[in-house]
Amino acid sequence: RKYIMERELAVEEMKNISITNSLTSSPHDSNNIIPKTPKSPFSSKILMSPLASASPIMKKALTYMEEIGHLRKLHDPAQDAWLPITESRSGNAYYAAFHTLCSGIGVQALLLPLAFITLGWIWGIISLSLVFMWQLYTLWLLIQLHEFTPGMRNSRYLGLSMAAFGEKLGKILALFPTMYLSGGTCVTLIMIGGSTMKIFFQTVCVSHITTLSTIEWYIVFTVSAIVLAQLPNLNSIAGISLVGSISAVTYCTLTWVISLIKERPQGVSFEPVENTSDVATICSILNALGMIVFAFRGHNLVLEIQGTMPSSLKNPSHVPMWKGVKFSYSIIALCLFPLAIGGYWAYGNLMPNGGILSALDKYHGEDTSKVILGITSLLVAIHCLTSFQIYAMPVFDNWEFKYTNKKKKPCPWWLRTGLRVFFGCLTFFISVALPFLPSLAGLIGGIALPVTLAYPCLMWILIKKPNRYSPSWFVNWSLGLLGLVLSVLLVFGAIWTIATQGMDVHFFKTQ
C-alpha cells in the first residue's frame, strides 16, 4: 500500500505540473506555439510522454515513480518469503545487535591469551588491534554491499559472492568456507557445550552422584538444540540471541576479573617461548595470528541478519544494521581486549592449551567459590546452545531453498521439522565420530579466513568499481591480497605443525 500511494502521488504531481505549465503558457507567445506535424501513429505518444517535457521536476517525479516500481518488482520475491532467513522482515537495530553479539563472541575468544605467549605484549596488542579494525572494516563493506543495486537484496553470503565473482567461481570460493563456518561451528559447539554441561554437573552436584558420560552429555545438548531449532526463522530467535549475548559477555567478564583479583601462580613469566628452529618460530607466530583471526567470526552471518530487516529507498536496511553492529562490536571489544591482556598478565607462559577457562580451573579451582565456577560453566553452555541456532540457520535456509526452488511452494512444517532434526543428528554423529576435529581448527580456519578478511574487499572492487589508484581501490586491493596471503600462510603453518608435532587421530573415542 505504501508503494502504491507513493506511485499515485508521483503521478498526481506530474499531472499538476502539466496543468500548471499549460495555464502559464500564453497562446499569443510565439515561443510556446507548437508547430503542426503530420499525423502519425507515434505522434500522440510523443506528445503524451512525460519525458518530452523539459521540466526537471516532472522528470524527477517520473524517475522516482520508476524507482518505486523497480523496488516493488525486485524486492522480496515469493521464494524469499518461504525461507527461514527472509521469511520475516520485521527486524531492527536491536535484533541486529543481539544476533551479531551472540555470533561474534564465543569460546574461541578464551584462547586469545595463548597468542600473547608467542607474540608478547607489544606485538600481541598491535596484532589484536589491527585485526579488530580490519574485520570491522570488512563488516562495513558487506553491510553496504547487501543492497548495492536498488531493490535487489543479497541476503546470503554465497549469493553476494556469486554476484561478484560469477556463478561458478563464486560457489567455489564461498560455498565450502561458509558451510564449514555454519556446520563446523555447530559441531564444535556440541563438543564444548556438552563438555561444559558435564563440568557444571560435577561442580554443583555432590560427588557420590554418578554423572553421565561425555557422549551422553552431547546427547543432552543436541536434544536441547533441536528443540530450540524448531523456531521458524531468524527473527523468531532474537530473544534467544539476547540471552546468548548476555551469557557470553558475563562469562567473559567473570573469567578475566577472577583471574586478575586472584593471586598469580608462582613462576609466571612473560619471556617469549624459544623454538628449536626458525621455521618453528614462524609457524608459532602464524598459529598465534590464526588464534586472533579466528576469535573474530560471524561475517558469514552478517548479510543474513541484515536480510531480516525491511528496506526501502528512503529507509535502506544498512542504516539500522550498522547501528546494531557498532553497538555490538563496542561490547565485543570491551570483552576481548581485557580477556586477552588480563589473562596473559595473570598466567603468562603458564597458560594451558585450553585457554583462560582451563587456567582458572587449574590454578584457582580450589580457592574459588563453586557457585562462581558453576555459573561460569552454565553460562558457557547457554551461550553454546544459543549460538547453535544462529549458525545452523544458513544450513536450514540452504536446504529449504533447494526444496522450494524445485517444488515452487513453501516447505511443509513436517519436512522443516525433519530437516532440523536430521541436521542435529548429523552434527552429533560428526562430533562423536571425529573428536579430533578441534585440532584441525587452525587448518580449516586458515581456509575460511578469506570470508572474513579478503573476499569483502575484492567483492567491493568488482561490484563498486572504484577509480583505479584511488584510495578505495588501493586500500581494498591491498587488504584483499594480504588476506589471501595470510590465509595461505596460516594453512602452511597448520600443516607444518601437524607434520612436526603430530596429531592424535582417534575415531569414536570421545574423551
N, C-alpha and C positions, 0 to 999 in steps of 0.2 A: 504493500500500500504506500509505503514511504516513497519508493522509486516512481510509482505511477503518479503520485501527487507532484513530485518534483518535475516529472516529464510534462505534465499538464501545465504547470506553472511556466515552464520554459516555452511551450507552445503559445500560451496566452501572452507572454511577454513579447514574442515575435509578432503576434497579431497587433498588439498595441503599438509596437514600433512602426509597423507597416501603415496603420491608420494615421499615426502622427505624421509620418513622412508625407502621406497623401494630402493631409489637411494643410500642412505648411508649404507645400509646393504650389506655386501660382500658375494657373493655366496660361497667363499672359507672358510668363517668363520664358524666353526662347531657350534658355539652358535646360528647362525642365520638359520641353516638348519631346515626346518620344516619336521618332520617325516611324512612318508606316513601313511595314515589311510585308513581304508576300506571306500569305497563309501557308503554313506547312504543318505536318503532324507534330513537329517539335517546337513550334513557336510558342504555344501555350505553356509547355513545360519549362521553357527557358524563362518566360516572364514570371511564372509562378514559383520558380525555385528560389528559396531563401538565400542561396549563395550568390544570386545575381545582384542582391542588394549590396551597396557599398558601405552600409552601416556596420561599424565594428562591434556595436552592442548586439546587433542581430546575429552576427557570426559567432560571437561569444556564447549567446544563448543556444544556438544550434549545436555548437561544439559540446557544450555542457550536456545537452539532451543526448547527443550521440554517445558521450562517455557514460552517461547513466544507463543507456540501453546496452552498451558493451559490458558494463559491470553486471547488469542483471542477467545477461546471456551466459557469461562465463563463470560467474560467482556461484559457488555452492551447487554443483551438479547433483543429479539424483543419486549417483553412486556414493558420493561423499556423505550423503545423509543416511546411508546404511552402514557405515564403517565406524568402529569404536572411537577412532581419534577425532573424526569430523562429524560424528553423529549429533553432537550438541555444540553449538557455537555461542554459548552464553558465558564464556569465561571472561575474566577481567584481570587487572594487575595483581590483585590479591591471590587469585588462583595460580597465576604465573609464578609469583614469588614462592608459594607453597611447593609447587611441583619442582621448581628449579632448585630450591634449597634442599629438598628431600633427596633429589637425584644428584646434586652437585657435591654433596659432602657425604662421606662414608667411612667405612672401616679402613680403607686404604690410606686415609689421612693419618692413622695411628702409626704408620711406618715412616713418616717424614723424619723423625729424629735419626733413623738409621742412615739416611742420606747425608746428614751432617757429619757422621763419623768419617766418611771419606772426603767430603768437600771442606770440612772445617767451618769455623764461624763466618768468615768473610764471604767465601765463595758459596757457602750454603745459603746465606741470606740473600746474596745477589741473585743466585740462580732461582730461588723461590720467588723473589720479587719479579724478575724478568718473565718467568713462565706465567705467573699470575696475570701480568699486564698483557702478555701475548695472547693467552687464551681468552681474556676478556675482550680484546680487540676482535678476534675471530668470531666471538659470540655476537658482537655488534654487527659484523658483516653478514652473518647468517640471518639475523633479525631483519636487516634491510633487504636481503635477497628473497625473503619469504614471498614478497609480492612485487617483484621487480617490474612486472607488466601489470597495469591497472586491470583488475578484475580476475587475473589468473593467479591463484594462490598455490604455492608449493608447500604443502603441509607435511611432507615427508622428506627426509634427508636424501633417500635414494632418488626420489623424483627430481629434486634440485640438481643432484649430480648428473642425472641423465639429460636434464635441460642444458647443463653447462658443457659437459664432455661428449655428449652424444649418447644414444640409447645403449649401444653395445659397450663402449668404453666406460660409461657411467656405471653400468651394472658391475663390470669387472672391478672397478676401483672402489666402489662403495658397498656392494652387497655383502661381502664377507665381513669386513670390519664392523658394519652396523649390526648385522645379525649376531656376530660374536659379542659385541658390546651389550646386546639385549639378552640373548640366550646364555652366553658365558657368564655374564654378571649374575643372572638368576641362579645358575649352578653354584657359583661361589657364595651367593647369599644363603643358599640352603646349607652349605658346609659351615659357614660362620654362624648363621642363626641357630642351627641345630646344636652345634658345639657349645654356643653361649647359653642356650637353654639348659644344657646339661650342667654347665658350671653354676648357673643360677640355682638349680635344684640342689646341687651339692653344697652350696654356700648357705642357703637359708634353711634347709631341712636337717634334721638330726641325722647323725652318722649311721645309726643302725637301720635306717630305711634303705632298702635295696633300690638303687636308681636304675633307669633304663640304659640300654646300650646306646652308643653313638648313632647307629643306624636307626634305632627306634626313635631317637630324638629328631633325626632327619625326617622321619615319617610324620611326627607331630607337627614339625614346622611346615612341611609340604601340604598337609591336610589343611592347616590354618590358612596358608597362602591360597590354596584352591578355593576355599570358601569365600575369602575376600575378593578373589578374582572374578566372581560372578557379577560384580557391579558392572553395568553395561558399557560405560565409556569413560574417557579420560576426565571429563568434567565431574563425573559422579564420585571420583576418588579424591576430590580436593580436600575433604575433611581428613581422609587417611593420610594424605601428604602433609597436612598441618601437624598431625600427631607425630609423623615421622620426622618432620623438621625440628619440632621441639625436643624429641628424643635425641636426635643427632647433636644438636647444639648443647644439650645438657650433659651427655656423657663425654663429649669432647672437653667441655669446660671442667667437669669433675676430674677428669683424668689429669690434666695438666696442673690444676690447682692443688690436688692432693700431692702430686709429685713435687711441687715447689714448697709446700708447707712442711713436708716430712723431712727428716734428716737424710742427707745424701749418703749413699753407701760408701764404705771405705774403698779407696783405690780408684776413685773416679779420675779419669784422665781425658784431656782433650787433644792429645798428640795424634797426628794423622797415623793411620794404620799403614805399616810398611809392607810392601808386597815383594815377592821374590823376583819379579821381572817388570820391565817397562810395559809389556803387553798386559800383564795382570793389573798394573796400576791404571792403565787406560780403561780396561774392562770394568774395574771397580768404579771409576768415575762415571762411565756410561750407565752402569746399573743404578748409581745414585741419582743421576739425571732422570733415568727412567722412573724411579720411585716418585720424584717430584712431578713429572709429567702425568703419571698415572693417578696422582692424587686429585687432578682436575679432570673430572669426567662429566658426562651428561650432554655433550654437544650434539650427540645423535638424537636427542630428545627435544632440542630447542624448537625446531620447526614444527614438531608435533604438538608441543604445548601452545605455540602461537596459533596453530590451526584451530584451536578450540575457541578462539575469540572472534567476535563479529568484526567486520571490516567494511568500510565504505570510503568514497573519495574524500569526504570531509573528515572522517574519523578512521584513519588507517590503523591496522592492528599493531604496527610496530611501535606506536606511541605507548600504549599501556604495557606492552611486552617489555620494552626497555626499562620502564619504571619498575616493574616487578623484578627484572634481572639485576638492576642496580641495587635494589634493597637486599635481595638475597645474597649477592656476592659481597656486599659490605659485611654481612654477618659471617659468610664463609671465611673472609679474610680475618675477622676477629677470632675465628676458631682455629684456623690452620697455622697462622704465624705464631701465636703463643704456644700451640701444641708442639710445633717443630723446635722453636727456640727454647721453651721451658723444659721440654722433655730432654733435649740434648744437655742443657745445663744441669739437670737433676741426675742424669745417669751417665753421660759421656760415652766413653767406649765400652762401658758395661751394659749397654743397651742390648737385650736379647733379640734374636731374629724375629720374634713375634711382634715386636714393636713396643710402644709405651704401655699398652694394656698388660702385656706379659711381664714387663718390668715392674709394674705396680703390684701385680700378684706375687712376683718373685721376691722383691725386696721389702714390700710393705704389707704382705698378706697377713702377717701376724699382728702388727701394730695398728691396723686399720679396722674400723668397725665393719662387721659382717653385713650390717644393714647397707652401708655405703657401697661395699663391693657387690652386694646382691642387686642394689638398684642400678649400678653401672652395667652389670651383665644383662639385666632385664631391659634397660634402655637400648643396648646394642641389639638385642633380639627383636625388639619392637621396630627399630629402625630398619633392620634387615627385612622384616615382614612387610613393611610399608613400601620400601624401595622395590621389592619384588613386583609390586603391582604396576609401578611406572615403567620399569624396564621390560616387563612382559607385554605391555600394551602394543608396541610396534609389531611383535610377533603375531598377536591376535589379529591386528589390523591387516597384516600381510596375508594371513590365511583366509580371512573373510573376504579380502579383496579378490582373491582367486575364485572364490565361490560366486560372489556377486557379479564378477566380470563374465563368468561362464553362464550363470543361470538368469542374469538380468532381473534379480529380485533380492530382497533382503534375506540375510541368513536367519533361518528359524531359530527359536530360542533353544530348542533341544540340541541342535547342531552347535550353536555357540557355546552352550554348556559343555558339550562333549569335547570340543576343541580345547577348551581351557583345562578341563580335567586331564586330557591327553598331554598337554604341554607340561602340567605339573608332574605327571608320572614320568615323562621323558627326562625332565631336568633332575628328578630324584634318581632315576636309573643312572644317569651320567655321573652324578655326584658320588654314588656308591661304586660304580664301575671304575671310575678314574679319580681316585683320591689324591693322586699326584698332580692334578690339573693346576692347582695354585702355583706349583713350582714352575710352570710354563708361562706365568703371568708376564714376566719380563719379555719373553719372546713374542707372545701374541699381542702384548701391549705395544711393542715396537711396530708391529704390523698395523695396529689400529690407530697409532699416533697421528697419521696424516688427517684422519677425520677431524681431529681437534685443531691442529696447528697449521696444516698445509692446504688441504682442499678448499677451505673457505676463501683463502687469499687467491688461489688460482681460479676459483669459480667467479670471484668478483671481477677479475681481469677479463675473463671470457664473456661474461654477461654484460657488465657495465662498459667495457672497452674504454678505459681512461686513456688520455693522450699519452703517446709514447714519451718517456723520460720525464713525465710529470711526477710530483711527489707521490701520488696514489699509485701510479704504475710502478715506480721504483720500490716503494715500501712493500707492496703486495708480492711482487716478483721475488724480492729478497727473502721475505718471510716464508713464502711458499716453497722456494728451493731449499732454504735452510731447514724447513720442517721435513722435507723428503730426505735430505742428507742425514738429519738426526735420526729419522726412522731407520734408515739402513744401518747406521752405526749402532743403534740400540739392539737391532736384530743380531748384528755381528757379535756384540758384546755378550748377549744372552747365549748364543750358540757356543761361543768360546768358553764361557763359564760352565755350561753343561758338559762340554767336552773335556775340560781340565779337572773339574771338581766332581763330575759325575752326578747322577740323579737317581734316587731310589724309586724305581718304577715298580709298582705293585698294583695288580688289579683286584678289585673286590676285597680289599684289606683295609678297611677304614680304621684309623687309629682311635 
